[in-house]
Amino acid sequence: MSTEYNWPRGVFPARLIEQLGSIGAITTGAAFDTDQVQPASLDLRLGNTAYRVRSSFLPGPSHSVAERIEALKLHEIDLTQGAVLERGCVYLVPLQESLALPAAVSASANPKSSTGRLDVFTRVIGDRARGFDQMPEGYHGPLFLEVSPRTFPILVRTGSRLSQMRFRSGDSRLGVAEHQALHATQTLVIGGDRPVENGVSLSIDLKGQSRDGLVGFRSKRHTAVVDVDKKAGLDVLDFWEPITNRGSDELILDPDEFYILVSDEAVHVPPDHAAEMVPFDPLVGEFRVHYAGFFDPGFGHSAAGGTGSRAVLEVRSREVPFLLGHGQTIGRLIYEKLAETPDRLYGSASGSNYQAQALKLSKHFRPYP
């Protein structure tokens, strides 16, 4: 099929992502892994080498990423047998996937949910890019992943998946009236009392009434290594300090500490839409919420086993202590239309790890009582 195909407007579901692969718009040197294509995103796989670099960077319009790596690299790390990436360091890893996007198709990236819940900061970079995690319409070139573990050292290897990419044609984000109409028919959030406007506001649960007062987790320092490809192998208390409600319904975020918290509202993403978490107010700079902002179609959808799904929040305070109170608005979901009805949804049948979640750590940890 010609890349001049008239791509439908909206976020691409799995079938269209696979179609991009079939026409060579996404190249990997091999077929997609069987579970690599998600309902509305593509998992990106690490290549064979990681480069420890002196600093993060954007290549700018005059340079390729490879040229910048050559100028900034400290050493190379072979990932084929697995290697530890240390906290506080910056690495650049060529990805197995590269792009030759049609003229009308763009792409954007985010960390995978499990990556964000480990406080691993990742950003995708392309040649001559002026920004992170955004590939413009018609981009042709390789993809690289910047990786910076912030809390835990991580063990990765060739093929590990830390980031995911969405593809879209045009801008299909909903406006205020469209959000309100969709909420009226599909109920986008359950339990919230804030009006739906330019997105759906989410607040924080610091009561923990359905969890015997458990409201979140604070990460520990100087822990063992987390193998990013191993599920349910780690004891929670070796890496996390549980936080319980002691009657105040408040929590002071300590500077430079990492927290896992949860929304008070249940979230619903209808099958023909996707959603992304954005800051409630970017001018409130005291804390950062949610590294991994994609919500696939079917997240929280009852027919896909998602009744009661909450948004788990990765929270890091900045320079000063900051007081959070129960019910405080901490982010909003912006919904987008899919380009066509998807043939698969987020849910247990597709191996999704976080459908019907409440307060839940990443898949690497055994269930906490």
C-alpha positions as CSV (number, residue, x, y, z in Angstrom):
1,M,0.0,0.0,0.0
2,S,1.2,3.5,-0.8
3,T,2.2,5.8,2.1
4,E,-0.1,8.3,0.3
5,Y,-3.1,6.4,1.7
6,N,-5.8,8.6,3.1
7,W,-5.3,7.9,6.8
8,P,-8.4,8.4,8.9
9,R,-8.2,11.3,11.4
10,G,-7.5,10.3,15.1
11,V,-5.3,8.2,17.2
12,F,-4.4,4.9,15.5
13,P,-5.7,1.7,17.1
14,A,-3.7,-1.6,16.9
15,R,-4.9,-2.5,13.3
16,L,-3.6,0.8,11.9
17,I,-0.3,0.5,13.8
18,E,0.2,-2.9,12.3
19,Q,-0.7,-1.5,8.9
20,L,2.1,1.1,9.4
21,G,4.5,-1.7,10.0
22,S,3.3,-3.6,6.9
23,I,4.1,-0.6,4.6
24,G,7.5,0.0,6.1
25,A,6.5,3.2,8.0
26,I,7.7,1.4,11.2
27,T,10.8,-0.7,10.7
28,T,12.4,-3.1,13.2
29,G,14.6,-5.5,11.3
30,A,12.2,-8.2,12.5
31,A,8.5,-8.8,13.0
32,F,6.7,-7.2,15.9
33,D,6.7,-9.3,19.1
34,T,3.3,-10.9,19.6
35,D,2.3,-8.6,22.4
36,Q,4.2,-5.5,21.3
37,V,1.2,-3.8,19.7
38,Q,-1.1,-2.5,22.4
39,P,-4.8,-1.4,21.8
40,A,-3.6,2.1,20.7
41,S,0.2,2.2,21.1
42,L,3.4,0.4,20.2
43,D,5.9,-0.8,22.8
44,L,9.4,0.3,21.9
45,R,12.3,-2.1,22.4
46,L,15.9,-1.3,23.5
47,G,18.7,-2.1,21.1
48,N,22.0,-3.8,21.8
49,T,24.0,-0.8,23.2
50,A,23.5,1.9,25.9
51,Y,25.7,5.0,25.9
52,R,26.4,6.7,29.2
53,V,26.4,10.4,28.4
54,R,27.4,13.5,30.3
55,S,24.1,15.2,30.0
56,S,20.7,15.1,28.5
57,F,20.3,17.0,25.2
58,L,18.2,17.8,22.2
59,P,20.1,17.4,18.9
60,G,18.6,20.5,17.3
61,P,18.0,21.1,13.6
62,S,21.6,20.8,12.6
63,H,22.6,17.5,14.2
64,S,21.7,13.8,14.3
65,V,21.4,12.1,17.7
66,A,24.4,9.9,16.8
67,E,26.5,13.0,16.4
68,R,25.6,14.3,19.8
69,I,26.2,10.9,21.4
70,E,29.7,10.8,19.9
71,A,30.5,14.2,21.5
72,L,28.9,13.5,24.9
73,K,29.4,9.8,25.6
74,L,31.5,8.6,28.5
75,H,31.3,4.8,27.7
76,E,29.4,2.2,25.9
77,I,27.4,-0.6,27.6
78,D,26.6,-4.0,26.0
79,L,22.9,-4.8,26.7
80,T,22.8,-8.2,24.9
81,Q,23.5,-10.1,28.2
82,G,21.8,-7.5,30.4
83,A,23.3,-4.6,32.2
84,V,22.5,-2.4,35.2
85,L,21.7,1.3,34.6
86,E,22.6,3.3,37.8
87,R,20.3,5.9,39.4
88,G,21.2,9.5,38.8
89,C,23.0,8.7,35.5
90,V,21.8,9.6,31.9
91,Y,21.9,6.9,29.2
92,L,21.0,7.0,25.5
93,V,19.9,3.8,23.9
94,P,19.2,3.3,20.1
95,L,15.8,1.6,19.8
96,Q,15.1,-1.3,17.6
97,E,12.3,0.6,15.9
98,S,12.8,3.4,13.4
99,L,10.2,5.4,11.4
100,A,9.4,6.4,7.9
101,L,6.1,8.1,8.6
102,P,3.6,9.1,5.9
103,A,3.3,12.8,5.4
104,A,0.0,13.0,7.4
105,V,1.1,10.8,10.3
106,S,2.8,12.0,13.5
107,A,3.9,10.1,16.6
108,S,4.3,10.8,20.3
109,A,5.8,8.8,23.2
110,N,5.5,8.3,26.9
111,P,7.1,6.0,29.5
112,K,5.2,2.7,30.0
113,S,3.1,2.6,33.2
114,S,5.6,0.2,34.8
115,T,8.5,2.5,33.9
116,G,6.8,5.5,35.5
117,R,6.0,3.6,38.7
118,L,9.7,2.8,39.1
119,D,10.6,6.5,38.8
120,V,12.6,5.8,35.6
121,F,12.6,9.0,33.5
122,T,12.5,8.3,29.8
123,R,12.2,10.4,26.7
124,V,12.3,9.5,23.0
125,I,14.5,11.5,20.7
126,G,14.7,11.7,17.0
127,D,17.3,13.1,14.6
128,R,17.3,16.9,14.4
129,A,14.5,17.1,17.0
130,R,13.5,20.3,18.7
131,G,11.5,18.6,21.4
132,F,11.3,15.3,23.3
133,D,8.7,12.5,22.7
134,Q,7.3,14.1,19.6
135,M,7.9,12.9,16.0
136,P,6.5,15.3,13.5
137,E,4.4,14.3,10.5
138,G,6.5,12.5,7.9
139,Y,9.5,11.9,10.2
140,H,12.1,9.6,8.7
141,G,14.9,8.4,10.9
142,P,16.0,6.4,13.9
143,L,14.6,6.5,17.4
144,F,16.7,6.8,20.6
145,L,15.6,6.5,24.2
146,E,17.0,8.7,27.0
147,V,16.9,6.7,30.2
148,S,17.6,8.1,33.7
149,P,16.7,6.0,36.7
150,R,15.8,8.3,39.6
151,T,15.2,6.0,42.5
152,F,16.1,2.4,41.8
153,P,19.0,1.0,39.8
154,I,17.5,-1.1,37.0
155,L,18.6,-4.2,35.0
156,V,17.7,-4.0,31.3
157,R,18.6,-5.9,28.2
158,T,18.2,-5.9,24.5
159,G,14.4,-6.0,23.9
160,S,13.4,-4.5,27.2
161,R,10.4,-2.1,26.8
162,L,10.5,1.1,28.8
163,S,8.5,3.4,26.5
164,Q,5.5,3.3,24.1
165,M,4.5,5.3,21.1
166,R,1.2,6.5,19.7
167,F,0.5,7.4,16.1
168,R,-2.2,9.8,14.9
169,S,-3.4,11.7,11.9
170,G,-4.5,15.3,12.5
171,D,-5.7,16.6,15.9
172,S,-8.6,14.7,17.4
173,R,-8.5,16.0,20.9
174,L,-11.9,16.8,22.3
175,G,-13.0,20.3,23.1
176,V,-15.0,21.4,26.2
177,A,-18.5,20.6,24.6
178,E,-17.3,17.3,23.3
179,H,-15.9,16.2,26.7
180,Q,-19.1,17.2,28.3
181,A,-21.2,15.3,25.8
182,L,-19.0,12.2,26.1
183,H,-19.2,12.3,29.9
184,A,-23.0,12.6,29.7
185,T,-23.3,9.4,27.6
186,Q,-20.3,7.3,28.7
187,T,-19.5,8.6,32.3
188,L,-15.8,9.3,32.1
189,V,-15.2,9.6,35.9
190,I,-17.1,8.0,38.8
191,G,-17.1,9.6,42.2
192,G,-15.9,13.1,41.2
193,D,-17.9,16.3,41.8
194,R,-16.0,18.6,39.6
195,P,-17.5,19.8,36.3
196,V,-16.2,18.3,33.1
197,E,-14.6,21.1,31.0
198,N,-11.4,21.0,29.0
199,G,-10.8,17.5,30.1
200,V,-11.8,15.5,33.2
201,S,-10.3,16.6,36.5
202,L,-8.9,14.0,38.9
203,S,-8.3,14.5,42.6
204,I,-6.2,12.5,45.1
205,D,-7.4,10.0,47.6
206,L,-5.7,10.5,51.0
207,K,-8.4,8.7,53.1
208,G,-7.7,5.1,52.0
209,Q,-11.1,4.0,53.3
210,S,-11.3,0.8,51.2
211,R,-7.7,-0.1,51.9
212,D,-7.6,0.0,55.7
213,G,-6.1,3.5,55.6
214,L,-3.3,2.8,53.1
215,V,-3.0,5.9,50.9
216,G,0.3,5.4,49.1
217,F,3.9,4.3,49.1
218,R,7.2,6.3,49.5
219,S,10.3,4.8,47.9
220,K,13.3,3.7,49.9
221,R,16.8,4.7,49.1
222,H,19.8,2.4,48.5
223,T,17.8,-0.7,47.4
224,A,18.7,-3.7,45.3
225,V,18.3,-3.7,41.6
226,V,15.0,-4.0,39.8
227,D,14.9,-6.3,36.8
228,V,12.5,-4.5,34.4
229,D,11.5,-7.7,32.7
230,K,10.7,-9.8,35.7
231,K,7.2,-9.8,37.1
232,A,6.1,-10.2,40.7
233,G,9.6,-11.1,41.9
234,L,10.3,-8.4,44.6
235,D,9.0,-7.8,48.1
236,V,7.3,-4.5,48.5
237,L,8.8,-3.6,51.8
238,D,12.4,-4.0,50.5
239,F,11.7,-1.0,48.2
240,W,8.8,0.9,49.6
241,E,7.5,2.5,52.8
242,P,3.7,2.2,53.1
243,I,1.9,5.5,54.0
244,T,-1.3,5.3,56.0
245,N,-3.9,7.8,57.0
246,R,-3.5,8.8,60.6
247,G,-6.6,11.0,60.7
248,S,-5.6,14.2,59.0
249,D,-6.4,13.3,55.3
250,E,-3.2,15.2,54.4
251,L,0.3,14.3,53.2
252,I,3.4,16.5,53.1
253,L,5.6,15.7,50.1
254,D,9.2,15.8,51.1
255,P,11.6,17.3,48.5
256,D,13.2,14.9,46.1
257,E,11.2,11.9,47.3
258,F,9.1,9.7,45.1
259,Y,5.5,8.6,45.9
260,I,2.9,6.3,44.5
261,L,-0.6,7.6,45.2
262,V,-4.0,7.1,43.6
263,S,-7.0,9.1,42.3
264,D,-10.2,9.4,44.3
265,E,-12.2,8.9,41.2
266,A,-12.6,5.8,39.0
267,V,-11.7,6.4,35.4
268,H,-13.4,5.2,32.2
269,V,-11.9,5.4,28.7
270,P,-14.6,4.4,26.2
271,P,-13.6,1.9,23.5
272,D,-13.5,4.5,20.7
273,H,-11.3,6.9,22.6
274,A,-7.9,7.2,24.3
275,A,-6.8,9.6,27.0
276,E,-3.7,11.3,28.3
277,M,-3.0,12.7,31.8
278,V,-1.8,16.3,31.7
279,P,-0.9,18.7,34.7
280,F,-3.9,20.4,36.2
281,D,-2.0,23.7,36.3
282,P,1.5,23.8,34.8
283,L,2.1,27.0,36.8
284,V,2.0,25.0,40.0
285,G,5.6,23.8,40.0
286,E,5.9,22.3,43.4
287,F,5.3,18.7,42.3
288,R,5.2,16.6,39.2
289,V,2.4,14.0,38.7
290,H,2.2,11.1,36.3
291,Y,5.2,10.3,34.2
292,A,3.3,7.7,32.1
293,G,0.3,9.5,30.7
294,F,-1.3,7.1,28.2
295,F,-4.7,5.5,28.9
296,D,-5.6,3.0,26.3
297,P,-9.1,2.4,24.9
298,G,-11.1,0.2,27.3
299,F,-9.2,1.3,30.5
300,G,-11.8,1.2,33.2
301,H,-14.4,-0.2,30.8
302,S,-16.8,-2.6,32.5
303,A,-17.1,-4.9,29.5
304,A,-13.3,-5.3,29.5
305,G,-13.2,-6.1,33.2
306,G,-12.2,-2.6,34.3
307,T,-15.0,-1.5,36.7
308,G,-13.6,0.8,39.3
309,S,-10.1,1.4,37.8
310,R,-8.3,4.3,39.4
311,A,-5.5,6.4,38.0
312,V,-2.3,5.5,39.8
313,L,-0.2,8.7,40.3
314,E,3.6,8.9,40.2
315,V,4.4,11.9,42.3
316,R,7.7,13.7,42.9
317,S,8.0,16.9,44.9
318,R,10.4,19.5,43.8
319,E,12.5,22.0,45.8
320,V,10.2,22.6,48.8
321,P,7.9,20.5,50.9
322,F,4.4,20.6,49.6
323,L,1.1,19.8,51.4
324,L,-1.5,17.7,49.6
325,G,-5.0,17.4,51.0
326,H,-7.6,14.7,50.2
327,G,-9.7,15.7,47.2
328,Q,-7.1,18.2,45.9
329,T,-7.1,18.3,42.1
330,I,-3.8,17.0,40.8
331,G,-4.4,16.4,37.1
332,R,-6.8,16.1,34.2
333,L,-7.5,13.6,31.5
334,I,-7.7,14.9,27.9
335,Y,-9.6,12.5,25.6
336,E,-9.0,11.9,21.9
337,K,-11.0,10.1,19.3
338,L,-9.6,7.0,17.7
339,A,-9.2,6.9,14.0
340,E,-11.5,3.8,13.8
341,T,-13.2,1.4,16.1
342,P,-10.5,-0.8,17.7
343,D,-10.3,-4.6,17.4
344,R,-8.9,-5.0,20.9
345,L,-9.3,-3.2,24.2
346,Y,-7.2,-2.7,27.3
347,G,-8.1,-5.5,29.7
348,S,-7.1,-8.8,31.3
349,A,-7.7,-10.7,28.0
350,S,-4.8,-8.8,26.4
351,G,-2.4,-9.3,29.3
352,S,-2.9,-5.8,30.7
353,N,-1.3,-5.4,34.2
354,Y,-3.4,-2.6,35.6
355,Q,-7.0,-3.1,34.5
356,A,-9.4,-2.7,37.5
357,Q,-6.5,-1.4,39.6
358,A,-6.8,0.6,42.8
359,L,-3.6,1.6,44.5
360,K,-1.0,-0.6,42.8
361,L,2.7,-0.7,42.4
362,S,4.4,-1.7,39.2
363,K,4.2,-5.3,38.0
364,H,7.7,-6.1,39.4
365,F,6.4,-6.4,43.0
366,R,4.4,-9.1,44.7
367,P,1.0,-8.1,45.9
368,Y,1.0,-6.0,49.1
369,P,-1.5,-7.3,51.7
